Amino acid sequence: MLQWSLILKKLMFRLNVPTPYVFMLRFLKAAQSDMKLEHLAFYLIKLSLVEYEALKFKPSLLCASAIYVARCTLQIALAWTTLLSRHAHYEESELRECADMILKFQKAAARGQLKVTYEKYLHPDQSCVGI
């Protein structure tokens, strides 16, 4: 293992863990989002990051599902577009289980033990999406 790390260091190659943030930025761009959709999607993903149940899903699927739930919540005509499907590599049917879980977190946020995220997103500078 030490030899591999020396080789990677010599090549100036860095290994990273894919976090939801990277996927969220890419998918929001594909969603042609406005500020309210961005705030809501980030709120939903932040609610998910502290939940053990969310660990079974890939970060890309969590982000795609958060955007799907956000678009449904905001009643955007097409909740999942072909452009989103192409960028995220998920069909709408593949999002359902994860989206249901995120929706459950959203509904429980006001009465949960970790209210910091909920309270942060109640403010107007976050488009009041915590309501």
Steps between C-alpha positions, in 0.01 A plus 500: 500500500783737580649453152172599336479816706856593397419441134182705522685778679777500239241524223321777695184293479242551773227255589177649623178370641199614298286717724141605436610861445674423169197314366259765628674779308501299178138385528370845596664641190327234290173585677538863392413586857403827659608606850196351674557157342869516594422591860240225531724235341792589729265501800378151415850362447618651829210336681608169346868527589435453872275198460641148526230368268639713215838323501369218285464737202775633276567875530392544137167328566443708815553820304286394207222400740531825696458698178207281401328557838576873481350526152190307614468719811520816290250348254726536200315355200751226415648371824766300314606602150692312234787746547516419872481132421787531253723691744416300813482160327182415692147446376209635704405150616848452649455807721180392674639314804760765579254783429246349741767486769599865439135604512470323836801698630346823372171433680679415827748791495294738715467255786836323471787524748733681260304815422794716390457423131123544520534837677768621257273438204206687656676831430421714194863491384444125450168560319307379809510145364499345848132583540 
